[in-house]
């Protein structure tokens, strides 16, 4: 990416391959570590797991995919970022079936 943060936003849905929760959990520390500088640079605005259901107390969430809001010059750069993510390299994300939408956020609130 260029030295300045791109301003085009992309809302991305990345499904997991079926039955790969163990691969996702194994790749999670590397995924979060790789995201940290992108978050600090303002390239990744938000992201998180899609769950099959809300987990009960002490239950491991059943993650089935992800949503991410990312800033990039174009869709090709978004796909490049997805291909290089530890979830993809670890066999969790099905990036060939990712949906990438041009997006303009109207409201942002803190967690």
FIPAPA-483558 format. One line per 10 residues: their letters; for each residue x, y, z of N, C-alpha, C. Coordinates in Angstrom, 1 decimal. Layout:
REM FIPAPA-483558
A> X:Y:Z:X:Y:Z:X:Y:Z | ...
//
This chain:
REM FIPAPA-483558
XXXXXXXXXX> 0.8:-1.2:0.0:0.0:0.0:0.0:0.9:1.2:0.0 | 0.3:2.3:-0.4:1.0:3.6:-0.5:1.3:4.1:1.0 | 2.1:5.1:1.0:2.5:5.6:2.4:1.4:6.3:3.1 | 0.4:6.8:2.4:-0.8:7.3:3.0:-1.9:6.3:3.0 | -2.8:6.4:4.0:-3.9:5.5:4.2:-4.9:5.7:3.1 | -5.3:4.7:2.3:-6.3:4.9:1.3:-7.6:5.3:1.9 | -8.5:6.0:1.1:-9.8:6.4:1.7:-10.9:5.6:1.2 | -10.8:4.8:0.2:-11.9:3.9:-0.3:-12.1:2.8:0.7 | -13.3:2.6:1.1:-13.6:1.6:2.1:-14.3:0.4:1.4 | -14.0:-0.8:1.9:-14.6:-2.0:1.3:-15.1:-2.9:2.5
XXXXXXXXXX> -16.4:-3.3:2.4:-16.9:-4.2:3.4:-16.8:-5.6:2.8 | -16.1:-6.5:3.6:-15.8:-7.8:3.0:-16.3:-8.9:3.9 | -17.0:-9.9:3.3:-17.4:-11.1:3.9:-16.6:-12.2:3.4 | -15.9:-12.9:4.3:-15.1:-14.1:4.0:-15.6:-15.3:4.7 | -16.2:-16.2:4.0:-16.6:-17.4:4.6:-15.5:-18.3:5.0 | -15.6:-19.1:6.1:-14.7:-20.2:6.4:-15.0:-21.4:5.5 | -14.1:-22.2:5.3:-14.4:-23.5:4.7:-15.1:-24.3:5.8 | -16.0:-25.2:5.4:-16.8:-26.0:6.4:-15.8:-26.8:7.3 | -16.1:-26.9:8.6:-15.4:-27.8:9.5:-14.0:-27.4:9.8 | -13.6:-26.1:9.7:-12.2:-25.8:9.9:-12.0:-24.9:11.2
XXXXXXXXXX> -12.9:-25.1:12.2:-12.7:-24.2:13.4:-11.4:-24.5:14.0 | -10.9:-25.7:14.0:-9.6:-26.0:14.6:-8.5:-25.2:13.9 | -8.5:-25.2:12.5:-7.5:-24.5:11.7:-7.6:-23.0:12.0 | -8.8:-22.5:12.1:-9.0:-21.0:12.4:-8.4:-20.7:13.8 | -8.7:-21.5:14.8:-8.2:-21.2:16.1:-6.7:-21.3:16.2 | -6.1:-22.2:15.4:-4.7:-22.4:15.4:-4.0:-21.1:14.7 | -4.7:-20.6:13.7:-4.1:-19.4:13.0:-4.4:-18.1:13.6 | -5.3:-18.1:14.6:-5.8:-16.8:15.2:-4.7:-15.9:15.8 | -3.8:-16.5:16.5:-2.7:-15.6:17.1:-1.9:-14.9:16.0 | -1.6:-15.6:14.9:-0.9:-15.0:13.8:-1.8:-13.9:13.1
XXXXXXXXXX> -3.0:-14.3:12.9:-4.0:-13.4:12.2:-4.1:-12.0:13.0 | -4.3:-12.1:14.3:-4.4:-10.9:15.1:-3.1:-10.1:15.2 | -2.0:-10.8:15.2:-0.7:-10.1:15.2:-0.5:-9.4:13.9 | -0.8:-10.0:12.8:-0.6:-9.4:11.5:-1.6:-8.2:11.3 | -2.7:-8.2:12.0:-3.7:-7.1:11.9:-3.3:-5.9:12.6 | -2.5:-6.1:13.7:-2.2:-5.0:14.6:-1.7:-3.8:13.9 | -0.6:-3.9:13.1:-0.1:-2.7:12.4:-1.1:-2.1:11.4 | -1.9:-2.9:10.8:-3.0:-2.4:9.8:-4.0:-1.6:10.6 | -4.3:-2.0:11.8:-5.3:-1.3:12.6:-4.7:0.0:13.0 | -3.4:0.0:13.5:-2.7:1.2:13.9:-2.6:2.2:12.8
XXXXXXXXXX> -2.4:1.7:11.5:-2.3:2.6:10.3:-3.6:3.1:9.9 | -4.7:2.6:10.4:-6.1:3.0:10.0:-6.5:2.3:8.7 | -5.8:1.2:8.3:-6.2:0.5:7.1:-7.4:-0.5:7.4 | -7.3:-1.1:8.5:-8.4:-2.0:9.0:-9.2:-1.2:10.0 | -10.5:-1.0:9.6:-11.4:-0.2:10.5:-12.1:-1.0:11.5 | -12.6:-2.2:11.1:-13.1:-3.1:12.1:-13.1:-4.5:11.4 | -13.3:-5.5:12.2:-13.3:-6.9:11.8:-13.8:-7.8:12.9 | -14.3:-8.9:12.5:-14.7:-9.9:13.5:-15.3:-11.1:12.9 | -15.5:-12.1:13.8:-16.0:-13.4:13.3:-17.5:-13.4:13.2 | -18.0:-14.2:12.2:-19.4:-14.5:12.1:-19.6:-15.8:12.9
XXXXXXXXXX> -20.6:-15.8:13.7:-20.9:-17.0:14.6:-22.1:-17.7:14.1 | -22.1:-19.1:14.3:-23.3:-19.8:14.0:-24.4:-19.6:15.0 | -24.0:-19.2:16.2:-24.9:-18.8:17.3:-24.1:-18.1:18.4 | -24.8:-17.4:19.2:-24.1:-16.8:20.3:-23.7:-17.9:21.3 | -22.4:-17.8:21.7:-21.9:-18.9:22.6:-22.4:-18.7:24.0 | -22.6:-19.8:24.7:-22.9:-19.8:26.1:-21.7:-19.5:27.0 | -21.8:-19.3:28.2:-20.7:-19.0:29.1:-19.7:-20.1:29.0 | -18.4:-19.7:28.8:-17.3:-20.7:28.7:-17.3:-21.5:27.4 | -18.2:-21.3:26.5:-18.3:-22.1:25.3:-17.4:-21.4:24.2 | -16.6:-22.2:23.5:-15.9:-21.7:22.4:-16.8:-21.3:21.3
XXXXXXXXXX> -16.7:-20.0:20.8:-17.6:-19.6:19.7:-17.4:-20.4:18.4 | -18.5:-20.8:17.8:-18.4:-21.5:16.5:-18.4:-20.5:15.4 | -17.1:-20.2:15.0:-16.9:-19.2:14.0:-17.0:-19.8:12.6 | -17.8:-19.1:11.7:-18.0:-19.6:10.4:-17.5:-18.7:9.3 | -16.9:-17.6:9.6:-16.4:-16.7:8.6:-16.1:-15.4:9.3 | -15.9:-14.3:8.5:-15.5:-13.0:9.0:-16.1:-11.9:8.2 | -16.3:-10.8:8.9:-16.5:-9.5:8.2:-15.4:-8.6:8.5 | -15.0:-7.8:7.6:-13.9:-6.8:7.8:-14.2:-5.6:7.0 | -14.0:-4.4:7.6:-14.0:-3.1:6.8:-12.6:-2.7:6.7 | -12.2:-2.6:5.4:-10.8:-2.3:5.1:-10.7:-1.2:4.1
XXXXXXXXXX> -9.7:-0.4:4.2:-9.4:0.7:3.3:-8.4:0.3:2.3 | -8.6:0.5:1.0:-7.7:0.1:0.0:-8.0:0.9:-1.3 | -7.0:1.0:-2.1:-7.1:1.7:-3.4:-8.2:1.1:-4.3 | -8.2:-0.3:-4.3:-9.1:-1.0:-5.2:-9.4:-2.4:-4.7 | -10.3:-3.1:-5.4:-10.7:-4.4:-5.0:-9.5:-5.4:-5.1 | -8.6:-5.2:-6.1:-7.5:-6.0:-6.2:-6.6:-6.0:-5.0 | -6.4:-4.8:-4.4:-5.6:-4.7:-3.2:-6.3:-5.4:-2.0 | -7.6:-5.4:-2.0:-8.3:-6.1:-0.9:-8.1:-7.6:-1.0 | -8.3:-8.1:-2.2:-8.0:-9.5:-2.5:-6.6:-9.9:-2.1 | -5.7:-9.1:-2.5:-4.3:-9.4:-2.1:-4.1:-9.5:-0.6
XXXXXXXXXX> -4.7:-8.6:0.1:-4.6:-8.6:1.6:-5.2:-9.9:2.1 | -6.4:-10.3:1.6:-7.0:-11.6:2.0:-6.2:-12.8:1.7 | -5.6:-12.8:0.5:-4.7:-14.0:0.2:-3.5:-14.1:1.1 | -3.0:-13.0:1.6:-1.8:-13.0:2.4:-2.1:-13.2:3.9 | -3.4:-13.3:4.3:-3.8:-13.4:5.7:-3.5:-14.8:6.3 | -3.1:-14.8:7.5:-2.8:-16.1:8.1:-4.0:-17.1:8.1 | -5.3:-16.5:8.2:-6.4:-17.4:8.1:-6.5:-18.1:6.7 | -6.1:-17.4:5.7:-6.1:-18.0:4.3:-5.0:-19.0:4.3 | -3.8:-18.6:4.7:-2.6:-19.5:4.6:-2.8:-20.7:5.5 | -3.6:-20.6:6.6:-3.8:-21.7:7.5:-5.0:-22.6:7.1
XXXXXXXXXX> -5.6:-22.3:6.0:-6.7:-23.2:5.5:-8.1:-22.9:6.1 | -8.3:-21.7:6.7:-9.6:-21.4:7.3:-10.5:-20.6:6.4 | -10.0:-19.5:5.8:-10.8:-18.6:5.0:-10.9:-19.2:3.6 | -12.1:-19.2:3.0:-12.4:-19.5:1.6:-12.5:-18.2:0.8 | -11.3:-17.7:0.5:-11.3:-16.3:-0.1:-11.8:-16.3:-1.5 | -11.8:-17.5:-2.2:-12.4:-17.5:-3.5:-13.9:-17.2:-3.5 | -14.5:-17.4:-2.4:-16.0:-17.1:-2.2:-16.2:-15.9:-1.4 | -15.2:-15.1:-1.2:-15.3:-13.8:-0.5:-16.2:-12.8:-1.3 | -17.0:-12.1:-0.6:-17.8:-11.0:-1.2:-17.2:-9.7:-0.8 | -16.9:-8.8:-1.8:-16.2:-7.5:-1.5:-17.2:-6.5:-2.0
XXXXXXXXXX> -17.6:-5.6:-1.1:-18.6:-4.5:-1.5:-17.9:-3.1:-1.3 | -18.0:-2.3:-2.3:-17.6:-0.9:-2.1:-18.6:-0.3:-1.0 | -18.0:0.4:-0.1:-18.8:0.8:1.1:-18.5:2.2:1.5 | -19.5:2.9:2.0:-19.3:4.2:2.6:-20.0:4.3:3.9 | -19.3:4.3:5.0:-19.8:4.2:6.4:-20.4:5.6:6.7 | -21.7:5.5:7.2:-22.4:6.7:7.6:-22.3:7.0:9.1 | -22.1:5.9:9.9:-22.1:6.0:11.3:-21.0:5.1:11.9 | -20.2:5.6:12.8:-19.2:4.8:13.5:-19.4:5.1:15.0 | -19.4:4.0:15.8:-19.5:4.2:17.2:-18.4:3.3:17.9 | -18.0:3.8:19.0:-17.0:3.0:19.8:-17.6:1.8:20.4
X> -16.8:0.8:20.7:-17.3:-0.4:21.3:-17.6:-0.1:22.8
//
